[in-house]
Every structure is written in C-alpha cells, then in structure tokens.
C-alpha cells in the first residue's frame, strides 16, 4: 500500500523549524562559551579606565646616583695625594738652579760692600753702589728696598729703569742704583732728614727676601727726603743709575 504523500508546503515548514532550532542552540552554546572564557562582544565605543591596565614604567631612563664605572683602558680622575719636584725661585729667597749648582748667588749684605753718596747732579739724588766682595758671581735682582729710620713705607721703583737682564757682578765688580730723594720743585710732602738707612735685597721673585740687609753709613748731617722718594732698578753702570 502506498504511503500518503505529504504536501510540499508542510515539509518545507518543518525544515525551516529545524534550521531555526539549530541556530538557537548554536547561539546558546556560543554565549555559554563566551561566559566561561570571560570575554564577550563589545561595542565600538570609547574604552573606559577599566578597559586597560597602565603599563609599568621601564627602568631605563631613571636617574641613578651611583658612580659610573669607567671602561677598561679609560682614565679615571679623583682625589689623592702626590709629590712632585720642580725648579724656580721660591718666596723667601731660595736660589735658582744655577745658584744651587754653585755658579751664581744672590747679592746681599753678607757678600757685598754697600755705599751711598748724595750727588750734585741730578738735584736731590743719591747714588747707591754695591761691590761684590765674595768669591762667586752674584745677582742684583729687581731694585733696592730703602728704609730711612723707622719709615713705614717703601719707595716705589721707576718702571722705565727696568733693565733688559739681571745685573750680575763678578767678584770685585760693582752695580748701582739711584734714588731721587725729594722733588726739585718742592711739591713733595712730609720732608724730613734720615739718620739711618737700611737697604734690603730682593730674591729671585719680586718682593721676596734676598738675604742679609745692609746699613751703609750716611753723611753726618743725614739725608733729606720727602714723599717723592723713588728708586731705580739695579744698573750695571753709574750713568744708567743716575739717568745721566
């Protein structure tokens, strides 16, 4: 017996229902899986602060107070102590290398004879002469430092009389310097008469001690001077010392 034929419309309806049921089951399974994985569908809106985790800053770029270690072969500087040797004139009249070698010494009151003599020309001038009485050549450095009695100031040197080289005296030889005692036009101040004169010698550096001083004899009546008192640098001859 032939089975009754189901109309096409009814069969199509059942097929459609089955497909719809299968789609519902698939969507349900997808939703369940999404819940278990902790993920889900999001819209394309702006993310909130809870949507992202701030990144941890990288340690690079931070400031460190630890000293850097020098690369091999580099030079590292630091504090420390050390010793060194050198040559030159030390303050206080230390001799230079040639003097230390015994070739030359400083001229001072211990190896020279010092005399002073007022002169008629130029007016109000005095000649200072130093004779080497030692056995070695000696140097007359810079200019004589004059002090009358208890004078509290030192006469200034005349810059234009600076020699081109240090005056060196062989044994028995003399060097000279000139002193202008007072202004010829009377413009000087504080004029007085000195009864005692001390002449100091300088060392290898300016204003340093060159050794023993000298106290040459003055004329019985003394030497008159005022605030114009100046002195020349040591010279090899009398003419340069007196500017004549």
VENWODA-V378754 format. One record per residue. N is the residue number from 0. RES is the residue in three letters. OMEGA is omega in whole degrees, 0 to 359 (999 if undefined). NEAR is the number of other C-alpha atoms within 8 Angstrom. D_LAST is the distance of its C-alpha to the last C-alpha in Angstrom with 1 decimal. Layout:
N | RES | OMEGA | NEAR | D_LAST
N | RES | OMEGA | NEAR | D_LAST
//
This chain:
0 | UNK | 183 | 2 | 168.6
1 | UNK | 181 | 3 | 165.6
2 | UNK | 180 | 4 | 163.0
3 | UNK | 180 | 4 | 162.4
4 | UNK | 179 | 4 | 159.3
5 | UNK | 181 | 6 | 156.5
6 | UNK | 181 | 6 | 155.4
7 | UNK | 183 | 6 | 151.9
8 | UNK | 181 | 6 | 150.6
9 | UNK | 180 | 8 | 151.2
10 | UNK | 179 | 9 | 149.6
11 | UNK | 180 | 8 | 146.5
12 | UNK | 180 | 8 | 146.2
13 | UNK | 180 | 8 | 146.4
14 | UNK | 180 | 8 | 143.7
15 | UNK | 180 | 8 | 141.4
16 | UNK | 180 | 8 | 141.9
17 | UNK | 179 | 8 | 141.1
18 | UNK | 180 | 8 | 137.9
19 | UNK | 179 | 8 | 136.9
20 | UNK | 179 | 8 | 137.7
21 | UNK | 180 | 8 | 135.6
22 | UNK | 179 | 8 | 132.6
23 | UNK | 180 | 8 | 132.9
24 | UNK | 180 | 8 | 133.0
25 | UNK | 179 | 8 | 129.9
26 | UNK | 179 | 8 | 127.9
27 | UNK | 180 | 8 | 128.9
28 | UNK | 179 | 8 | 127.8
29 | UNK | 179 | 8 | 124.5
30 | UNK | 179 | 8 | 123.9
31 | UNK | 179 | 8 | 124.8
32 | UNK | 180 | 8 | 122.4
33 | UNK | 179 | 10 | 119.6
34 | UNK | 180 | 9 | 120.1
35 | UNK | 182 | 7 | 120.1
36 | UNK | 181 | 6 | 116.8
37 | UNK | 179 | 6 | 115.1
38 | UNK | 179 | 7 | 114.4
39 | UNK | 180 | 6 | 115.9
40 | UNK | 177 | 4 | 115.5
41 | UNK | 177 | 4 | 112.8
42 | UNK | 183 | 4 | 112.3
43 | UNK | 181 | 4 | 109.2
44 | UNK | 181 | 4 | 107.8
45 | UNK | 180 | 4 | 104.3
46 | UNK | 178 | 7 | 103.8
47 | UNK | 182 | 6 | 103.4
48 | UNK | 181 | 6 | 101.1
49 | UNK | 183 | 6 | 103.9
50 | UNK | 183 | 6 | 104.2
51 | UNK | 179 | 7 | 101.0
52 | UNK | 182 | 6 | 99.1
53 | UNK | 181 | 4 | 95.3
54 | UNK | 177 | 4 | 93.4
55 | UNK | 182 | 4 | 91.5
56 | UNK | 178 | 4 | 87.7
57 | UNK | 179 | 5 | 86.4
58 | UNK | 178 | 5 | 84.1
59 | UNK | 181 | 4 | 81.6
60 | UNK | 177 | 5 | 79.0
61 | UNK | 181 | 5 | 78.8
62 | UNK | 180 | 4 | 75.5
63 | UNK | 178 | 4 | 75.1
64 | UNK | 181 | 4 | 72.7
65 | UNK | 179 | 4 | 73.1
66 | UNK | 179 | 4 | 70.1
67 | UNK | 179 | 4 | 70.6
68 | UNK | 182 | 4 | 71.0
69 | UNK | 178 | 7 | 68.6
70 | UNK | 179 | 5 | 70.2
71 | UNK | 178 | 4 | 70.3
72 | UNK | 180 | 4 | 67.2
73 | UNK | 181 | 6 | 65.0
74 | UNK | 180 | 5 | 62.0
75 | UNK | 180 | 5 | 62.5
76 | UNK | 180 | 4 | 59.6
77 | UNK | 179 | 4 | 59.9
78 | UNK | 180 | 4 | 58.5
79 | UNK | 179 | 4 | 58.1
80 | UNK | 180 | 4 | 55.9
81 | UNK | 179 | 4 | 53.9
82 | UNK | 180 | 4 | 51.3
83 | UNK | 178 | 4 | 48.4
84 | UNK | 179 | 4 | 45.6
85 | UNK | 179 | 4 | 42.0
86 | UNK | 178 | 6 | 38.5
87 | UNK | 181 | 7 | 35.2
88 | UNK | 178 | 11 | 33.2
89 | UNK | 180 | 9 | 35.4
90 | UNK | 184 | 10 | 34.2
91 | UNK | 173 | 8 | 34.1
92 | UNK | 176 | 14 | 32.0
93 | UNK | 184 | 9 | 34.6
94 | UNK | 176 | 14 | 33.3
95 | UNK | 184 | 10 | 33.1
96 | UNK | 181 | 8 | 35.6
97 | UNK | 178 | 9 | 33.4
98 | UNK | 179 | 11 | 32.9
99 | UNK | 180 | 10 | 36.6
100 | UNK | 178 | 7 | 37.4
101 | UNK | 181 | 7 | 35.7
102 | UNK | 182 | 9 | 32.9
103 | UNK | 177 | 12 | 29.9
104 | UNK | 177 | 12 | 29.7
105 | UNK | 173 | 13 | 27.4
106 | UNK | 176 | 13 | 25.0
107 | UNK | 184 | 13 | 26.1
108 | UNK | 183 | 12 | 27.1
109 | UNK | 183 | 8 | 30.1
110 | UNK | 179 | 9 | 28.4
111 | UNK | 170 | 12 | 25.1
112 | UNK | 186 | 9 | 23.9
113 | UNK | 177 | 12 | 21.4
114 | UNK | 176 | 9 | 19.6
115 | UNK | 183 | 11 | 17.5
116 | UNK | 173 | 8 | 15.8
117 | UNK | 183 | 8 | 14.8
118 | UNK | 180 | 10 | 11.9
119 | UNK | 180 | 7 | 12.1
120 | UNK | 354 | 6 | 8.7
121 | UNK | 182 | 8 | 7.9
122 | UNK | 177 | 7 | 11.7
123 | UNK | 178 | 13 | 13.8
124 | UNK | 178 | 15 | 11.5
125 | UNK | 180 | 12 | 12.9
126 | UNK | 177 | 15 | 12.0
127 | UNK | 181 | 12 | 14.8
128 | UNK | 181 | 11 | 15.8
129 | UNK | 180 | 11 | 18.9
130 | UNK | 179 | 12 | 21.0
131 | UNK | 179 | 16 | 23.9
132 | UNK | 180 | 9 | 27.0
133 | UNK | 181 | 9 | 29.4
134 | UNK | 180 | 5 | 31.4
135 | UNK | 173 | 9 | 30.2
136 | UNK | 178 | 13 | 27.0
137 | UNK | 182 | 13 | 25.6
138 | UNK | 171 | 12 | 23.6
139 | UNK | 185 | 15 | 20.8
140 | UNK | 176 | 12 | 21.8
141 | UNK | 186 | 10 | 20.2
142 | UNK | 178 | 13 | 18.4
143 | UNK | 177 | 13 | 19.4
144 | UNK | 186 | 10 | 22.0
145 | UNK | 174 | 10 | 21.7
146 | UNK | 175 | 12 | 24.8
147 | UNK | 177 | 10 | 25.2
148 | UNK | 181 | 9 | 28.9
149 | UNK | 182 | 5 | 31.1
150 | UNK | 184 | 7 | 28.6
151 | UNK | 179 | 5 | 30.3
152 | UNK | 181 | 5 | 27.4
153 | UNK | 178 | 8 | 24.4
154 | UNK | 180 | 9 | 20.9
155 | UNK | 177 | 7 | 20.1
156 | UNK | 174 | 9 | 17.4
157 | UNK | 186 | 10 | 14.8
158 | UNK | 185 | 6 | 16.6
159 | UNK | 180 | 4 | 13.9
160 | UNK | 180 | 8 | 12.2
161 | UNK | 182 | 9 | 15.5
162 | UNK | 179 | 9 | 15.4
163 | UNK | 180 | 4 | 18.1
164 | UNK | 178 | 4 | 19.9
165 | UNK | 178 | 9 | 20.5
166 | UNK | 180 | 12 | 18.6
167 | UNK | 184 | 8 | 21.5
168 | UNK | 171 | 14 | 21.6
169 | UNK | 177 | 9 | 24.3
170 | UNK | 182 | 11 | 26.1
171 | UNK | 182 | 9 | 24.1
172 | UNK | 182 | 8 | 20.7
173 | UNK | 172 | 10 | 17.9
174 | UNK | 189 | 15 | 15.7
175 | UNK | 172 | 14 | 13.1
176 | UNK | 179 | 17 | 12.4
177 | UNK | 177 | 13 | 10.7
178 | UNK | 172 | 13 | 13.1
179 | UNK | 189 | 12 | 13.0
180 | UNK | 183 | 13 | 16.2
181 | UNK | 180 | 15 | 17.5
182 | UNK | 182 | 12 | 17.2
183 | UNK | 182 | 7 | 16.2
184 | UNK | 177 | 4 | 19.2
185 | UNK | 183 | 6 | 21.6
186 | UNK | 180 | 6 | 22.6
187 | UNK | 181 | 10 | 22.5
188 | UNK | 174 | 7 | 25.8
189 | UNK | 181 | 6 | 27.5
190 | UNK | 179 | 10 | 25.2
191 | UNK | 181 | 7 | 26.4
192 | UNK | 179 | 8 | 25.5
193 | UNK | 180 | 11 | 25.4
194 | UNK | 180 | 10 | 27.2
195 | UNK | 180 | 10 | 27.0
196 | UNK | 174 | 13 | 24.4
197 | UNK | 179 | 12 | 25.5
198 | UNK | 179 | 12 | 23.2
199 | UNK | 179 | 14 | 25.0
200 | UNK | 181 | 17 | 24.4
201 | UNK | 179 | 18 | 25.4
202 | UNK | 183 | 18 | 27.9
203 | UNK | 176 | 14 | 28.3
204 | UNK | 183 | 10 | 28.8
205 | UNK | 176 | 7 | 26.6
206 | UNK | 174 | 6 | 27.5
207 | UNK | 182 | 11 | 29.8
208 | UNK | 178 | 11 | 30.0
209 | UNK | 179 | 14 | 28.4
210 | UNK | 185 | 13 | 30.5
211 | UNK | 176 | 9 | 30.3
212 | UNK | 178 | 11 | 27.7
213 | UNK | 177 | 10 | 26.0
214 | UNK | 182 | 9 | 26.2
215 | UNK | 179 | 10 | 23.8
216 | UNK | 176 | 8 | 24.6
217 | UNK | 174 | 11 | 23.1
218 | UNK | 183 | 6 | 23.2
219 | UNK | 181 | 4 | 26.8
220 | UNK | 182 | 5 | 26.1
221 | UNK | 181 | 10 | 24.5
222 | UNK | 179 | 9 | 21.4
223 | UNK | 177 | 10 | 21.6
224 | UNK | 175 | 12 | 20.8
225 | UNK | 184 | 13 | 22.3
226 | UNK | 179 | 9 | 22.9
227 | UNK | 184 | 11 | 19.3
228 | UNK | 177 | 13 | 18.2
229 | UNK | 183 | 11 | 16.3
230 | UNK | 177 | 14 | 14.8
231 | UNK | 170 | 15 | 12.8
232 | UNK | 177 | 15 | 14.7
233 | UNK | 182 | 15 | 14.9
234 | UNK | 181 | 12 | 12.5
235 | UNK | 182 | 9 | 13.5
236 | UNK | 184 | 8 | 10.6
237 | UNK | 182 | 11 | 8.3
238 | UNK | 179 | 7 | 5.1
239 | UNK | 181 | 10 | 6.5
240 | UNK | 181 | 15 | 7.9
241 | UNK | 178 | 12 | 5.5
242 | UNK | 182 | 5 | 3.8
243 | UNK | 999 | 6 | 0.0
//
